Amino acid sequence: VAYVGKLDDGTQFDAAKRFDFTLGAGDVIKGWDVGIAGMRVGGKRKLTVPSKLGYGKKGSSPDIPPNATLHFTVTLKEIR
């Protein structure tokens, strides 16, 4: 996938032109496992991931604060 991740205030906390992972294997936050399932190659989605499906009460220091809702624009580049 290629993606951009932002916080509620629009601050970008992460981005990648290529990120490989195994869907459903716990490689990524639960919100991605749920939100990316069913996508087709070339498809683009906007995911709004609530804290409980993201990094929860702890956040992910230093860029993601506790209880943060995360916003991703994701493009599925390839399925292997």
C-alpha positions as CSV (number, residue, x, y, z in Angstrom):
1,V,0.0,0.0,0.0
2,A,0.8,3.7,-0.2
3,Y,-0.6,5.9,2.5
4,V,-0.6,9.2,4.4
5,G,-1.7,9.3,8.1
6,K,-3.0,12.4,9.8
7,L,-4.4,13.4,13.2
8,D,-7.7,15.2,13.7
9,D,-6.0,18.6,13.4
10,G,-4.5,17.7,10.0
11,T,-1.0,17.1,11.3
12,Q,0.7,14.4,9.2
13,F,2.4,11.8,11.4
14,D,3.4,9.2,8.8
15,A,3.5,8.4,5.1
16,A,4.9,5.8,2.8
17,K,5.0,5.2,-1.0
18,R,5.3,1.5,-0.3
19,F,4.5,-0.4,2.8
20,D,4.1,-4.2,2.8
21,F,2.2,-6.2,5.4
22,T,0.1,-9.3,5.9
23,L,-3.6,-8.5,6.3
24,G,-5.0,-10.0,9.5
25,A,-1.7,-11.1,10.9
26,G,-1.4,-8.3,13.5
27,D,1.3,-6.5,11.5
28,V,-0.6,-3.3,11.6
29,I,-3.2,-1.6,13.7
30,K,-6.6,-3.3,13.9
31,G,-8.2,-0.3,12.0
32,W,-6.1,-1.2,9.0
33,D,-7.0,-4.9,9.1
34,V,-10.7,-4.0,9.1
35,G,-10.5,-1.0,6.8
36,I,-8.3,-2.5,4.0
37,A,-10.1,-5.8,3.8
38,G,-11.9,-6.1,0.5
39,M,-9.9,-3.5,-1.3
40,R,-8.9,-4.1,-4.9
41,V,-5.6,-3.3,-6.5
42,G,-5.6,0.4,-7.5
43,G,-8.4,1.1,-5.0
44,K,-8.2,4.1,-2.7
45,R,-9.9,4.5,0.6
46,K,-10.1,7.1,3.4
47,L,-10.0,5.4,6.7
48,T,-11.1,7.0,10.0
49,V,-9.6,4.9,12.7
50,P,-11.0,5.4,16.3
51,S,-8.5,5.2,19.1
52,K,-9.6,1.7,20.2
53,L,-8.7,0.3,16.7
54,G,-5.5,2.4,16.6
55,Y,-3.0,3.1,19.4
56,G,-5.5,3.5,22.3
57,K,-4.9,5.2,25.6
58,K,-1.1,4.9,25.2
59,G,-0.7,6.5,21.8
60,S,2.5,6.1,20.0
61,S,5.1,8.6,21.1
62,P,6.2,11.0,19.9
63,D,3.8,11.6,17.0
64,I,0.5,10.0,18.1
65,P,-1.1,11.3,21.3
66,P,-3.2,9.1,23.6
67,N,-6.8,8.5,22.5
68,A,-6.1,9.9,19.0
69,T,-8.5,9.3,16.1
70,L,-6.3,8.6,13.0
71,H,-7.1,9.5,9.4
72,F,-5.5,7.6,6.5
73,T,-5.6,7.9,2.8
74,V,-4.6,4.4,1.5
75,T,-4.0,3.2,-2.0
76,L,-3.7,-0.6,-2.6
77,K,-0.8,-1.0,-4.9
78,E,-0.4,-4.8,-5.0
79,I,-1.6,-8.1,-3.5
80,R,0.8,-10.9,-3.1
